[in-house]
């Protein structure tokens, strides 16, 4: 059986998680061309889904589902807020999806020779801290308030 780049990169990430004793915080799944490392991160009393995606592309991605079912009448205000966040942190991107979800994303080089599991995991944690401390509460006020 062939070993695909996603398997090598996933092994590198898993090995780093084992070394740093955080592997138990993640659930690992594989679907078609992607290996997912899933976890939850606490924000303002909520548990936010976080997924690190490893595939055969030259990228590795981290996505966090912040809110689902954003009301259509809040779309314009949400987009304005997300655009402001995107200007402040240009390497982390917020989007409002077509199915009314707010997602935060970040991507890293996923070429095997340059893949750095420490950077991926460390930057993911820093990204989540920034979202939790600076943005989540503001979004929650806007999205959840009646």
C-alpha positions as CSV (number, residue, x, y, z in Angstrom):
1,X,0.0,0.0,0.0
2,X,1.3,3.5,-0.9
3,X,2.0,6.0,1.8
4,X,0.5,9.3,0.9
5,X,1.8,12.7,2.0
6,X,-1.2,13.2,4.3
7,X,-0.2,10.0,6.2
8,X,3.4,11.2,6.7
9,X,2.3,14.7,7.8
10,X,-0.4,13.2,10.1
11,X,2.2,10.9,11.6
12,X,4.5,13.9,12.2
13,X,1.6,15.8,13.9
14,X,0.5,12.8,15.9
15,X,4.1,12.2,17.1
16,X,4.5,15.8,18.2
17,X,1.1,15.5,20.1
18,X,2.4,12.4,21.8
19,X,5.7,14.1,22.7
20,X,3.9,17.1,24.2
21,X,1.3,15.0,25.9
22,X,-1.7,16.5,24.1
23,X,-2.7,13.5,21.9
24,X,-5.5,12.6,24.2
25,X,-7.2,15.9,23.6
26,X,-7.7,15.1,19.9
27,X,-9.9,12.5,18.1
28,X,-8.4,11.3,14.8
29,X,-10.5,10.4,11.8
30,X,-9.8,9.7,8.1
31,X,-12.2,10.4,5.3
32,X,-11.4,10.0,1.6
33,X,-8.3,12.2,1.1
34,X,-8.1,13.9,4.5
35,X,-7.1,13.0,8.1
36,X,-8.8,15.1,10.7
37,X,-7.6,15.9,14.2
38,X,-10.7,17.1,16.1
39,X,-11.0,18.7,19.5
40,X,-13.1,21.3,21.3
41,X,-11.9,24.6,22.8
42,X,-13.7,26.5,25.6
43,X,-14.9,30.0,24.8
44,X,-17.2,32.0,27.0
45,X,-18.9,28.9,28.4
46,X,-19.2,27.3,25.0
47,X,-17.3,24.4,23.5
48,X,-16.1,25.4,20.1
49,X,-15.2,22.7,17.5
50,X,-11.7,22.8,16.1
51,X,-10.4,20.6,13.3
52,X,-6.8,20.3,11.9
53,X,-7.1,19.0,8.3
54,X,-4.2,17.1,6.8
55,X,-4.4,16.1,3.2
56,X,-2.2,15.5,0.1
57,X,-2.1,19.2,-0.9
58,X,0.8,21.6,-0.1
59,X,-1.3,23.0,2.8
60,X,-2.5,22.0,6.2
61,X,-5.6,23.8,7.6
62,X,-7.2,24.6,10.9
63,X,-10.8,25.5,11.0
64,X,-13.0,26.3,14.0
65,X,-16.8,26.4,13.8
66,X,-17.7,29.4,16.0
67,X,-21.4,29.8,15.4
68,X,-24.2,28.1,13.4
69,X,-27.5,29.4,12.2
70,X,-26.6,33.1,12.0
71,X,-29.9,34.9,11.4
72,X,-30.2,36.4,7.9
73,X,-31.0,39.9,9.3
74,X,-27.7,39.9,11.1
75,X,-25.6,39.0,8.0
76,X,-24.6,42.6,7.2
77,X,-23.4,43.4,10.7
78,X,-21.6,40.1,11.1
79,X,-19.8,40.5,7.8
80,X,-18.7,44.0,8.8
81,X,-17.3,42.7,12.1
82,X,-15.6,39.7,10.4
83,X,-14.0,42.1,7.9
84,X,-12.6,44.2,10.7
85,X,-11.2,41.1,12.4
86,X,-9.7,39.9,9.1
87,X,-7.9,43.3,8.7
88,X,-6.4,43.0,12.2
89,X,-5.1,39.4,11.8
90,X,-4.5,38.8,8.1
91,X,-3.2,35.3,8.5
92,X,-6.3,34.1,10.2
93,X,-9.6,34.4,8.3
94,X,-13.2,34.5,9.4
95,X,-16.0,33.7,7.0
96,X,-19.7,33.6,7.0
97,X,-20.6,30.5,5.0
98,X,-23.5,30.0,2.7
99,X,-25.2,27.9,5.3
100,X,-25.0,30.7,7.9
101,X,-22.0,29.5,10.0
102,X,-19.1,31.6,11.2
103,X,-15.8,29.8,10.7
104,X,-12.3,30.9,11.6
105,X,-9.5,29.4,9.4
106,X,-5.7,29.4,9.2
107,X,-3.5,27.5,6.7
108,X,0.1,26.4,6.9
109,X,2.6,25.0,4.4
110,X,1.8,21.3,4.1
111,X,4.7,20.2,2.0
112,X,6.3,17.3,3.8
113,X,9.8,18.7,3.8
114,X,8.7,22.0,5.4
115,X,5.9,20.6,7.5
116,X,6.4,21.8,11.1
117,X,4.0,20.1,13.6
118,X,5.1,22.3,16.4
119,X,4.2,25.4,14.4
120,X,0.9,24.0,13.4
121,X,-0.2,23.1,16.9
122,X,1.4,26.1,18.6
123,X,-0.1,28.6,16.2
124,X,-3.5,26.8,16.4
125,X,-3.4,27.3,20.2
126,X,-2.4,31.0,19.8
127,X,-5.2,31.5,17.2
128,X,-7.8,30.0,19.6
129,X,-6.6,32.2,22.4
130,X,-6.9,35.3,20.3
131,X,-10.4,34.3,19.1
132,X,-11.4,33.6,22.7
133,X,-10.0,36.7,24.2
134,X,-10.7,39.3,21.5
135,X,-13.4,38.2,19.1
136,X,-15.7,35.5,20.4
137,X,-17.5,37.6,23.0
138,X,-18.1,40.4,20.5
139,X,-19.4,37.9,17.9
140,X,-21.5,36.1,20.5
141,X,-23.2,39.4,21.5
142,X,-24.0,40.2,17.9
143,X,-25.1,36.7,16.8
144,X,-26.9,35.5,19.9
145,X,-28.5,38.7,21.2
146,X,-32.1,39.1,20.3
